[in-house]
């Protein structure tokens, strides 16, 4: 995937602050996006299948045992619960569904629940299926593919030169090994990171070109939503125009990748979310995030439609793949249970209508927060400011 701009040009664009110049940059990124993807979109929804109690020290995350914050807890979901949330995502208009868990990896028992959940989603929905479960071996990547997973998400988080500031317990090289295992198993890759962790503009350019070298199918961009009690909990939100500018720059550096905006977009961008879409996005993470709330799905769909983009769901996984298909999907059609339900209701066949009791993932009601009995010193020696307010909502 050849960048459309050089590193030197990216550094120059990173310095602009005039809003008119940023809007001109957005137009350039929009043209690059439309030329490659036309009006297609790729809307994703997730479920936090397992939360809390993470042993790692990632400086942005309240789930870390090193964070001076209450831990957002959620035991590993059963496969049937995963399916329930997938059905809700499909009903809300999502094109794909991602099963997410905390930590560097899963126990054998928890991994099997993800595998079984993936099989149910593959059998009973038309959603494309993704997993984000930390580090994994080639054998586990093959097992996910056999269960119906098509894409695996595993972020690098930031530029390699800044990475030691983000975490000292999760090695950058280990992330690259997982990405390689995913690719060797024939799965699509979803690799991105977080902006505004304290990295310099030069390091943002560095990160973008490192992602271009990895050549992922999908690039999720997160904007830091500072969590009190974490290493980065005292940082200010990024300026929304600055965020839009960097989305456009990343699009020009990685023109062939699918871009989606994920965590922190509502808090950081506010009314500039539509401009961020025009800066080169293929989609967003619809609904809520792992531990925080997002936009209503209907608002996200309207935001893309107002730019003339197509948010319609495709009828099957194999015969009519969306334009983002690089490596192919499982063959054959899967039943559209939501459409069947609506059709039966419309015909008045209540006795034949499927029983649908679905709900989007909602961290405000489905997570519980548990105070930590003690918080060990961070391995990197960083001290969280005294009096940090614990996270009790979101």
N, C-alpha and C positions, 0 to 999 in steps of 0.2 A: 504494500500500500504506500504509494509515493506521496509525500506531503506536497501540498500546493504552494507552500511558502518555505523559505529557508529558515534556519535557526536565527540568523541575523535579522531577517524581516520580522520574525515572531517576537524577538526581543524589542524591536522598535515599536511594534504594535502594542506590546505589553505596557509601554510607557504612556500611551495616549490617554487623556482624561476628558477631553472635550466631548460632550454628548453627541454633537453632530458628527464628529469623526467616528465615534463608536457606532452610531446608526449606519454610517456608510460601511463600516466593517461588518455589521450585521447583515446588510444587503448582500455583501460578497459571500458570506457564509451561507445565506439562504439560497443563493444561486447554486452553490456547490451541493447543497443538500437536495434541491429539487432535481438537478441534473442526474443525480445518482439514484434517487428513490421516488421521484415523481411525487404523487400525493399520498403515498402509502404511509401508514403509521405502525408503531409497534408498542402497544400499551401493555404494561406489566402490572401485576398485583402480587403481593407477597403474604405469607403467613409466618409469624414468629413461632416456629414449631417447638423451640426450646430456648428459654431465656434465663439469664442470671447465673451467678456463681462461677464466672469465667476466671481461670487461673492466670490469664495473661495481663499485661500492663499497658495496653493500648491507651494512649493519653486522652482520647476523645470519648471513651466509652464508660458509661455508668455501671455496666455489667461487671467490669473488672473488680477483682477482690482488692485491688490497690486503690480504688476510687473512694474518696471520702463522701460517699453518697449511699442512700438506701439502694438495695439491689432489686431491680425489676425481675421478679421470678415467674417462671412458667415451666412446669414439668413437660417432658417430651410428650407431644400429642400422639394419640392413637391414629392409625391409618384412616379410620373412618372420620375422625375429626379433621384431618388434613383434607379429605375429600369434601367435607361440608364447606370448608372455606374456599376450595377451588370452585365449587358450584356457585357460591356467592360472587366470586371474582368474575366468572363467566357471565352471570346475570347482569353484572355491573358494566359489562362491555370490555373487559380485559381480553387481550389476545394471548397472553401467556401468564403463567403462574409459577412463582418461585417459593420453594420450601427452604426456610432459613433456620439455622441453629447457631448457637454461640460456641466459642472455643476453637481450639486448633483442630479438633477431630471428634469423632463420635465413638462411643462404645459399640461393641458388636450388636448388642440388643437395640440400641437407639438407631444404629445404621439400618438394621433390618426393618424398623418401623418406617423410616424414610423410603426404603425400597418398596415396601408394601403400599405405602401411601402413593408413591409414584405410579405403581401399577393401577391402582384404583382411578387416579386422575386420568391416566392414559385410556382406560377402558370406558369411562363414563362421562368424559367431557371432550370438547374440541379444543381445549387449551393446549398451547405449546408449554412444555414442561422444563423447569429449571430447578437447580438445587444450589444451595450455598451452605456447605457444611464443614468449612475449614480445610485443613490439609488432607490429602488422600493419596493412596497408592494407585498404581495403574490397575491393579485387580479391582479395587473399589470403583474406579472410574468405569471399568467394563461392566461391573454389576449394575451401576446406575443406568448405563446405556441399555442394558438388557431389560431393565424395568420400565423403560420408556422415557427416561430423562434425555433431553436433547441438548441442553446447554448447562454449563457449570459456571457459577460466579465465584471469583476469587480475586479480590482487589490487591493491588500493590500499595495502595493508600496514598503514596506521595513519591517524590523524586528519591532515587537511591541515595543521593548525598544528604538528604534531610531525614531519611528513614530512621536513623538512630534516635532522633528526637521524638518520634512517634511511639516506638515500642522497642524494648530491649529483650523481650522474651520470645518474640516471633521473628525469625530471621527472614530477611528479604530474599535470600537465595532459596529458602524453603518455599516461599510463595511461588517463585519461578519454577521450582520442581513440580509443584502441584499443577500449575498451568500447563507444563509440558506433558504431564501424565494425562490430563484431560484431553489434550490435543492428540496424543498417541492413541487414545481409546476411540477416536473418531467423533468426539463431542465438540460442539461449538464452545467458544470461550467468551466469558463476560468479565472484563478486567478494567477497573477504573480506580478512582480514589476520591479524596476529600480535599477541597480547596479551603484555604484560610486557617491552616494549622500552625501558621507562623513561618511558613516557607517564603522565600523571596520570589520576586517575579521571574528571576533567572531560573529558579528551581521549578517553577511552574512550566516554563518552556522545556526544561530538562525532563520533567515527568511526561509531558506530551510526546516528546520524541522517543522516550523509552517505551511508551505505550505503542507508538507507531512501529517500533522494532518488534514488539511482541505480536502485533497484528491481530488483535482480538476481533471476534465477530461483533461484540457489543461493548460499549464504553459507558458505564454509569458514572455520572458526576454528582457528587454530594457536596453540599456547602455546610461547613461546620455550624451546628446548632449547639452552642456551648452548654454542657451539662455541669451544673454546679457540683463541686466536689471532685471533678476530674482534673487532670493536668492542664487541659486547655479550657477549663470552665470559666476563666476570667477574661477570655478573649472577647472582643467586640464582634458583632456580626459584620460580615463583609458588606461593603457598599454595593447596592444592587447593580449599579452601572458597571462597576468593576467585575462583578460576577458575570454579567451578560457579555462583557468584552472577552473574558477568558473562555466562555463557552464557544464563542465565534472563533477564537484563535485555535482552540483544540479541534474544532471541526475542520479548519483549513489544514491542520497538521495531520489529521487522521480522517481523510475525506470519505473512505469507503466503509467506515464502521457505523453501526447503529448507535446513536447517542440518546441517552435518556437522563433526565434530571430526577434525582431521588431525594434523599434526606436533606432537610434544612431549606428546601426551596420556598416554603410558605413563609417562614420566619425571615429569611434573608432577602427575598425578591419582592414580596408583596405584590403591588400592582404591575411590576415589570415582568411577571411571569410570562405573559404573551410575547413580549419582546425576546425573552430567553428562548421560547419555542422557535421564533423566527431566526435566532442565532444559529440554528442548525440541528435542533432536536428531532428525533424520530418518534419519541414518546416520553412518557413520564412514568414514575411509579404511582399508579392510581391508588386512591384510598389512603390508608394509614401506613406508617413505617414500623420499624421494629418496636420502638418504645414511645414514639410520638405520633401525633395526629397529623393528617394531611388534608388535601382538598376533598370535596365531595366528588365522586366519579363523574356525575353529570356536568360539573363545572369544568373538569379536565377535558371531557369530550367536546364541550362547547368551545373551549379555548383553542383547540386544534381545528375544529370545523370552521371557525371564523377566519382562519387563514386559508381556507379552501382545501384542507387536508381530509382524507378519508379515514374515518375511525370505525367503519363497519367491520363486523366479525366475519371471517371467511368460513365457508360451510364445512370444510374438512381439513384434515392434516396432510393428506398425501396428493390428491388429484389436483388441487389448486393452491399450491403453496404461495405464501405472500412473498413479495420481492426481497425479503431479507434472507431467504433461504440460500445458504452457502453449501451445506453438506448434506441436505436432504432430510426428510422426516420418515417416521415409520410408515409403512405402506398400509393402505386401507382406510376406510372411513370409521369414525366413531360416532356413537349416537349423540345427538344434541338434545339432552334431557330437558334443558330449559325451554327450547322451542316446542318440544313435544308437550310439555306441561301447558304452555300458553295456548297451543293449538287445541288441546282437549278442553281447556276452560272456555275458549271462544266458541266451541261447538256445543257447549253445555253438557259435556260428558264428564260430569263431576266424579262419577263412580270410576272412570278410567284415568282421571288426572293423577299424575305422579304427585306424591307427597313431597313438597319442597319446603324445607325449613332451613333457610340459609342466612348467614350473616357475614359481613365482611370482618376481617380481623380488626379488633378494636382494643388497643392497648389500654385505653382509659377504663375499661371494664374487665378485661381478661387477664391483665397483669396484677399481681399483688407485690407490694414493696416490703422488703424485710431489712431492718437495720442490721448493719454488720456489727458483730460483737467486738471485733478489733480489726484494724486496718494495718497491715504490715508496711514498712517503708518501701517506697518504690525502688526497684532494682537500679534505676538510673540515678537515684539520689535526689530527684526532684521532690520538693515539698509543696503540697497543696496549701494555698493561703489559709491561715487560721480563720475560723468562723465561716467557712464555706457552707452555704445553705444546702441541705440535703434535697435530693429530688423526691418529691412526694406526689407529683402529678405528671401528666403527659404519658 
